[in-house]
């Protein structure tokens, strides 16, 4: 009698424990996403160790289990839907009377995320859980010095523009987009402004914000003017479909804060002559422009 009573109490206790145990197992699941071919799942069947195993979804979208004559459809289903389908299959083929099945996603292998452009290590990886935009950039080992002011994220044929400054500041968590797979993250190279002539450090300088694209800013990045610079400088500008422009600026007054700073555009060439030379024709400036574009990896081509 004591044995029967102990058995009855054990059954009741087991009935109470089983759901809670399965709920705890469920907490290890990756985010609930539909399954696809190539995904790896862990199938746990309570009190049936011979059926508990990890299985990869077949190319035809099914999973195959021992003792089951037919594969069970998995692709396109949520993990809980697959649990129901597998439970029904075990019942209908009379393998188990009342199976308790739990599906845990181990790896998603059908959700690539590509990170390319101005990153240190372009990479493509699988979205294996909650992946944010910062996580993706971290996998690419961060941005290079040539990265622009925006990041382009293509999701479901829609492109979102994310400010690098806002993303890195962390002020708005919504900017750190959640990626679920099949996204393309592209970091464009920053546009450049070229500084040539009587300057200490001629070169091409990336522009990441409007406040960076002024004459004073470019002179500062070029480490200042050389002695005997002319009072007048020139901006060489070419817009698509337009003739090149030669725009004179009062350089000396700008440097002395007697005249407002002048904004530059991406692709402009700021030319600073010295007072020992005189600008003769536009062809001379064209040659300088050609030199500037050649020394900046051909980003701006002048004809």
ZIGI-V973101 format. One record per run of one state. SS is the DSSP state (helix for helix, strand for strand, loop for the rest). FROM is the first residue (numbers start at 0). LEN is the number of residues. If there is no record, write none. Layout:
BEGIN
ss->SS from->FROM len->LEN
ss->SS from->FROM len->LEN
END
This chain:
BEGIN
ss->loop from->0 len->1
ss->helix from->1 len->25
ss->loop from->26 len->13
ss->strand from->39 len->6
ss->loop from->45 len->3
ss->helix from->48 len->3
ss->loop from->51 len->1
ss->strand from->52 len->4
ss->loop from->56 len->5
ss->strand from->61 len->2
ss->loop from->63 len->8
ss->strand from->71 len->2
ss->loop from->73 len->5
ss->helix from->78 len->14
ss->loop from->92 len->8
ss->strand from->100 len->7
ss->loop from->107 len->4
ss->strand from->111 len->6
ss->loop from->117 len->1
ss->strand from->118 len->1
ss->loop from->119 len->3
ss->strand from->122 len->4
ss->loop from->126 len->4
ss->strand from->130 len->2
ss->helix from->132 len->7
ss->loop from->139 len->3
ss->strand from->142 len->1
ss->loop from->143 len->3
ss->strand from->146 len->1
ss->loop from->147 len->2
ss->strand from->149 len->6
ss->loop from->155 len->2
ss->strand from->157 len->6
ss->helix from->163 len->6
ss->loop from->169 len->3
ss->helix from->172 len->3
ss->loop from->175 len->2
ss->strand from->177 len->2
ss->loop from->179 len->3
ss->strand from->182 len->5
ss->loop from->187 len->1
ss->strand from->188 len->1
ss->loop from->189 len->1
ss->strand from->190 len->7
ss->loop from->197 len->1
ss->strand from->198 len->1
ss->loop from->199 len->3
ss->strand from->202 len->5
ss->loop from->207 len->2
ss->helix from->209 len->3
ss->loop from->212 len->1
ss->strand from->213 len->1
ss->helix from->214 len->7
ss->loop from->221 len->3
ss->strand from->224 len->1
ss->loop from->225 len->3
ss->strand from->228 len->1
ss->loop from->229 len->2
ss->strand from->231 len->6
ss->loop from->237 len->7
ss->strand from->244 len->6
ss->helix from->250 len->5
ss->loop from->255 len->7
ss->strand from->262 len->1
ss->loop from->263 len->5
ss->strand from->268 len->4
ss->loop from->272 len->1
ss->strand from->273 len->1
ss->loop from->274 len->7
ss->helix from->281 len->13
ss->loop from->294 len->9
END
